[in-house]
Each structure stands twice: as C-alpha cells, then as structure tokens.
Amino acid sequence: MAKKLWGGRFGKKTDPLVEKFTRSIQYDYKLAEYDLLGSIAHVQVLRKSRYLTPSEAKTLTKGLEAILSSVKKGTFKPDHACEDIHTDIQNKLASRAGALAMKLHTARSRNDQVVFAVKLYSKAALKTLIGDISKLSAVISALAAKNKNIIMPGFTHMQHAQPVYLKKYLGAYLEMLKRDAERLKHVSENIKPTLGAGALAGTPISAKFYAGYATSNSLDAVSDRDFVLDILGALSITGMHLSRLAEDLIIWATKEFGFVEIDEAFCTGSSLMPQKKNADFLELVRGYTGRLYGNLMSVLATMKGLPLTYNRDMQLDKEPLFSSFEIVSAELKIFQGLVKSLEFNKERIAAQLKDEALYATDLLYYLVRKGEPFASAHAIVGKIVKYSLDNGVLIKNMTQDQLKKFSSKIKKGEIKKLFDPKVSVESKKSVKR
C-alpha cells in the first residue's frame, strides 16, 4: 500500500473496502499539473517565511519541476494504489528528494491544496473552451457567408411562420455562442486561486508571503465550490445551445425536409438496414445535454446540506466537473468539422417557400398600410387563408371579385408581389443588418 499523508493517530489499517471506496486518484490524476504548480508556489512561501532554507527550496523545486515535466510530456504514470493525486506526487517527490520531501506539507492541508488545483485546472480548461467556441463561431460565420442569399422558411411551434435569411438563422446560433463565451469568460475571471487557508483556520505564516494568493476568509476558501457550480451551470447552457443546433440539423436532414446534407464522416449506419445514414453524433449531443444537467444537479445536491467547512462529500465535485468539460470540449471540436461540411439543398428549400401561409403577415401589413386597423386586418387575412385552404385556391390566384368579399382595400395587382420571399425578408426594417 502506498504511503499516506496521515496515519500517526491510527492503530489499525484502513479496511480495504473503505480504502477503495474513498480513493479518488482514478479521476483526480487530471489535477497533477496544477497540484505541482501549487506545490512549487508553496515551496517559495516556505522559503520566504524561513521554514525552508534556500538550498532546501531549490532541491524541492527541482524535484517538483522534474515531475511536472513528465506530466507535460505525457510520461507521468499515476500510482493508483495512492488515495489521491496529492499523495502520489508527495511520494514521487520523496523518491527524488528523500526525507526533505516531508517538509513540503508544512502549513498546508489537502483541503486548500485541492481547491487551488481545481481552480487552476478550471481556468485552463475554460480558456481552451472559449477558444473552441471562437473556432466554431468562425466556421458558422463562414457557412452563413457562403449561403448568404438563401432564404428559408422560419418556424414557430414547428410550423411555417415567415421567410428568413439562412444567414440570420445561423446568426442566432452565433449570438448564443457569443453569450456562452462571455459567460465562461466571466466565470473564469471570478475564479481566484488561494493559498494559506490550511485545513480551515489559516497557518502561522504571514499573509504577505502568500502574495496574490492570500485569502480573506480561510473557512470559505476550503469550503467554496460556487465556482464549480458556476462552471457546470455555464456548460449546461452551452450544451443546451449545441443541442438546439443539433436538433435543427437533424430535422433539416430528414427526407421530409431535405434542407441540408450532413457529410458521411459525421454519420453512422445501421447493422440491419443497409440504406441508413444516421446523424448519431447530433443525437448524442442532445443526449449528453442531459448528462450536463445531471452533473450540475449532482453537485448542487451534494453541497446543499454541508456544514462549514470542508467535508469529504466535496471530493465528488470533480467527476461531474471533468465530465462536463470533456463533453462540451468534444462537441465543440466535432461540430467545427461537421458545420464546415454542410451542403444546403437550395431547390428543396425554395419549394417550401411556395407555401403562401409564410406571407400571411405581409398581407396583414399591406392592409394596415391601407388604413385597416391591425385587429380587423388580422381577422380578414385569417379568413382569406381559411378560404384558400377550404377551396384549394392560391391567394395570389384569387380573382378581384373573390378578394373583394374580404376587403375592398385589397388590389389583386398589388398583392401578387407580396408572395415573394425576397420582398418579404427585405420588408423587415426593425433589425440591424
């Protein structure tokens, strides 16, 4: 069994089942780099406060930097017999620096050690995600520019509503991603790594030696997981946005719609039906959004009843955090290639634009401009649409006499141009272009 960071008070060995149940190295090994950075900073605190001589500090720093180098090179191998990554690193340092390594834990607790590492990990992961959002946004912008002249049906309640530019439809997702990036940036800026909280009450070392890492409340420093909840909440929203994009693409790619072709590289087939081309990635994006929500709820549920300060329950914040980062990161990266490969079927989209219901609102505004009150104009157009459906006649093909039955203000020659998608989208002036 690997050497622990504790045990002097105990006269019995830990039950093997408890040992296994409480172990976290199987997932917190991901904090190795950030725990090492915290340890290197802590060595300097101990040197400045004279708990370590300059020579001792140099030896410990050299050992920690060697381990850090192995992490960055990908050669670091966590010892899964250890209970956590902090213990593993301590033991690895001892193999390099001998008994001197025992001084590293002076004025330090895993309570403040772990939160420091998680905060550094989170800030690095958030920076990467913000970059991935920027890359996906650039790909969507390029797709919108490439198809800038395509007009498509807009939908409310999954029913035809009004014509819109495809670029505006895609632009809605750009707005979502923009908010996501701003939200994640704000979360990152609010994460303040701290040192010196000790187990909960602080340490004998002056706050001045902790420099920018000093905390104003050591109890809060070791028990705060608000930043984890902020991250999980923000990632849940990002996942929801990606899920909505996935759903639109799934619908558009169906035979019934046929608006878009998804590249085969991003689809899978059926083990039984040889003709199938399934957008499984997009379906899993929808599914994993539930996992993101569950990760948030699990940490909220964990934290809701915890008394101050640190409790071992808080160990369970890491798996949901790592999971959510990994899910959203993978989705953003795959979406970049998928969106870049999309091809829109202009003929199928144009065919949908023949639906006169899309232009009912334009006809309504026509009557309003003629002096008809909005409410009565709304009723008139509703009756015209019903007559069209009941009698199988297009509005633009109705005779002047037929139109007069609904309103004397309607002129057949004037309204024919209203059933044009270009005229419809260009008539909307309230939104900045």
N, C-alpha and C positions, 0 to 999 in steps of 0.2 A: 504494500500500500504506500502511495506517495506521502511524503511528509506534509503535515498540515501547518497552517499558520496559528494554530491554537492547540490546546490539549493538556496543558500543565495541571489544570484543576481536575481533570478526569482520571478515574481509576480503572475505567473499563473502556474497551474498544467499542466504537460505534457499531451497532447492528448492521450487517451487510445490506439488508433491505433498506434501512434508513440511509445508509451511505449512498446507495444507488438512487433512491428517491430524491435526495436533496442535491445531488450533483447537477451542475449547470454547465460544465465545460463543453458538453456536446453542442451547445449553441453559443455560449459567451466567448468561445475562442475567437470569434469575429472581432472582439474588442482588443485583441492582442496589441495591435499597433498603437492604439490610443491609451491603453494602460501603460505601455512602455514610455510614451511621451509624458504621461503624468508622473511616472516614476523618475524620469530624467529631470523634470521640473522640481520634484520633491527633493532630489539629491542636492540641488542648488539651494533650496530652502534650508536644508540641514547644514550645508556648508556655511552659508551666511550667518546662521544662528549658532554656529560653532558646535553643533552636535557631530559634525564630521570634520576631519582635517582636510585641507586641500588635496592631499595625497589620497586619502580615502575616497573623497568625492570623485577624483579623477579615475580611480580604479573602478568604482561602481558605475560611473557614466560610460566608461569604455565597455564594460560588460553588457550594460543595457543597450548601448548602441549596436553592439555586435548581434544581439538577439533581434533588435529592431531591423537590422539589415537583412537577417534571414526571413523576417516576416515580409518585407518588401520584395525580396527575391522569390518568394513563394516556397522556400525550403523549410520554413518553420513547421514543426510537427508537434501539435499539442499532445500532451500526455493525458489520455482520457482516464487514467487512474486518479488524477487530481480532482478535487471537488469543483474547482473553478479555474479560470484562466489566470487569476491573480496569484493563486498558489503555484500554478505551473511555472509562471515567469519567475517567481521568487526562487523556486527550486532550480530552475535553469541558471539563474544568476549565481546561486550558491555553488554550482558546479564550475563556475568560472572564477568567482571571487572568494570562494571559501567562506569562512566564518564571518568575514566582513559583511556579507550579504544580509546577515541578521540585523545589522544596524539600519537597513533601508526602511524597515517598518516603524522606526521611531516616530512618534507623534502622528501616527497615521492609522486609519481604520479602513476596512473594506467598505464600510458604509459611505464614506466620502470618496474613496478610490473609485468605486464602481460608477457613481453618478458622474464623476469627472470624465471617465472614459466613455460613457454612453453619450454625454453631451458632445464630446469631440467627434465621436463616430457620427452622431446625428447631423452635426454641422457639415461634415464632409459629404455625407450621403445626400443632404439637401442641396448642396452646391451642384452635385452631379445631376440630380433630378431636374433642377432648374435649367441646366444646360440641355438636358434631353427634351424638355418641354420647348425650349427655344428651337431646337433642331426640328421637332415635329411641326411646330408653327411655321417654320420656313418651308417645309415640304407642302403643307396645306396651302400656304400663300402661293407657291409656285403652281399648284394644281388649279387654284382659283384663277390665276392669271392666264394659264393655258386654255381654260374654258370660260373666259370672261364674257363671251357673247351668248352662252347657253342660258335660255330662260326655261324654268321648270315650274310645275305646279307646287305651290306652297300648301302646307297642310295644317289644319287644326282638327283635333279629335280624329285624326287619321282619315279625314275627308278632304276633298279638294276645297281649297279656300280662295286664294288669289295667286296669280303668277308672280314669281320672284326670280331674280337672277340666281343662278347656281353659285356664283361667287359670293353673293350675300348669305346664302345658306351655309356655305363653308366658312364664311366670315364669322358666323355665330359661334362656331367652334373655336375660332381664333380668339374671340372675346373670352370664352370660357378658359382657354389655356392661359391667356394673359392674366386673368384673375388668379388662376392656380399658381402661376409663377410668382405673382405679387404676394399671395397668401403664404407660400412656402418661404419666400424671402423674409417676410415679416416674422414668421415663426423662428427662422434661423437667427435673425438679429436679436430676438428676445432671449435666446439661449445664452446664459452667462456661466461658463465653467468656473467652479470654485474649488479651492483647496483650503485645508486648515480647519475643517469642521470636526475632524476626529470622528469618534463614534457618534457624538451628538453635541457635546458641550464645548468643543474647541480644543486647543492644545496649549502648552506652555510657551509656544513660540510666538513672538510678536507679529501682529498682523502685517507690519511693514515688510516683513521678509516674504510674505506671500504675494506682494506686489499687486498686479491686476486681478489676481485670483482670490483675494480675500473676500470673505462673506460677512454680511452684516447680521445674519442670523444663522447660527450653525445648526439649530434644530430644523429649520426649514430647508437648509442646504441638503441634508441627508434624507429628508422625507418627501421632498418635492418631486412629483412626477407629472406636474402640469405640462411640462414641455413635451413629454411623451404623448400625452393626450392631445395637445395642440397638433403635433405631427400626424398622429393617427386620424384626427378629425380632418385635417387638410388633405391627407392622402385619400381619405374616403370620398371627399368631394371631387378630387381629381379622377379617382376611379369611376365615380358616377358619370362624369363628363365623358370619359372614354367609353363607358358602357352605352351611353346615348348615341355616340358616334358609331359604335359597333352595331347597334340596333338599326340605325338608319341604313347603313351599308348592307346589312343582312336583308332588310326589306327591299332595298333598291336592286339587289342582285337576284331576287326571286324571278321566276318565269312570268309571274303575274305583273311585275313592274318592268323588269328588264332595263332599268336605267343605267346600270353600271356592271362592268365585268371585273371580277376580282381575279388577280393573277393566280395561276395554279400553284405557285410556290407558297402561297399563303392559305391553301385549302387542303383538305384530305378527302379520301374516298370512302366507299362502303365495302365491307367484307362480303356482302351479299349482292348488292345492286351495282353492277359494273358502270352504270351511267352516272352515278352520283358524283357531284363536286360540292363538297360541304365547306362552308366557311367556319370551320371548327374553332379557329383562333378567336374569331369575333364572338362566338358563342361562349367561349371560356372567359373572355373579357367580361361579359355580362355576369357569368357565374362567380368569378373571382371578386367582383364588387361586393357580393355577399360576404366573402371572406374578409374583405377590408372593413366592412361594417362590424363584423363579428370581432375582429381584432380590437377595434375601438371599444366596443361594449365590454369585452373581457377585461380590459384594463380599468375602465370606469367601475365595473363591478368589483374588481379587486381593491380599488382604492377607497371605495365609498365608506367602509366601516373601520378603517385603520386608525388607531390612536397614534399620537406622536410618540416616538419619531420613526426610526427605521423598523420595519418588520420583514420577516423573510418572504412574506407574500409578494413583496415588491420585486423579488427575483423574477417573477412571472411576467414582468413587463417586456422582457427582451424578445422572447419568441414572437409575440404579436408585432413588435416594432420591426424586427428584422424581416418578418414575413411581409409586412405591408410595403416596406422599401423595395424588397425584391420583386413583388408582384407589379407594382407601378413602374419600376425601372424596366422590367422585361416588356411590359405592354407598350411603353413609350418607344422603345427601341424597335420592336417589331412593327408598330404602326408606321414608323418612318418609311420602311420599305414597302409596306402594303399600300399606303396612300400614294406613294410615288408611282406605283404600277397601275393605278386605277385608270380605266378607259370608260368614258361615258358614251352611251348609245343615243346619239342625237335624234335619230329617227323615232325611237320609242318614246323619248321624252316629248318630242314635238307632237306625236299622236295624242298624248294625254292632254296637251294644251288645246285640243279641239273641243274639249268639254266646255260648253257655254256657261255652266254654273260658275266657272272661275271668274267670269266677267260681270256677274250679277251686281257686285258692289260698284263697278264702274258705271253700270246703267243707273244705279241708285244716285250716284253723284251727278250724273247727267241731268236727272230730273230735279235735283236740288239746285243746280245751276240755272235751271229753267224757272225757278221760283217755287217749286213744290216743297212744302215742309218736309223735313227729314223723315218723321214718323210715317206720314202718308206715302211718301216716296218708297219707303221700306216695304209697306204693305202692297203697293202697286207692283213692285218688282217681284215680290213673293208670289203674287197671283199670276204674273206673266210666266214665271218659272214653272208653276204648277200646271198652267195651261199647256206649256210646251211639252212637259213630261206626259201629261194625260193624253195629248193628241198626237204625239210623235212628230212634232214640227219644231224645227230650229227657230229660235227667236229672230235671228237675222234673216230668216226666210219668210217670216210672217208678213202679210200684206199690211198696207197702211190702215185699211179698214179694221183688220184684226187688232192692230196696236191701239187704235183709237178707242176700242172698247175698254181699255185700261186707263188711258190718259190721252187727252187731246194734245198734250205737250210733246209727245213722242213723235219724232220725224224719222221715218224709215231710212232715208238717205243719210241722216246724221248719226244714227246709232250703229250702222254697219261697221264703221271704223273702230268702235269700242271693243269688238271681239278680236282684237289683235294683241298678242302677248307683249309686243314691243311697246305699243301705245299704252297698255295697262301699266307696265313697270315704270315707264318714263313719266307717267302722270303723278307718281307719288313724290312729293316735294319735301316732306317733313323730316326726312332722314338725311343726314350729311352723306355725301357721296365720296 
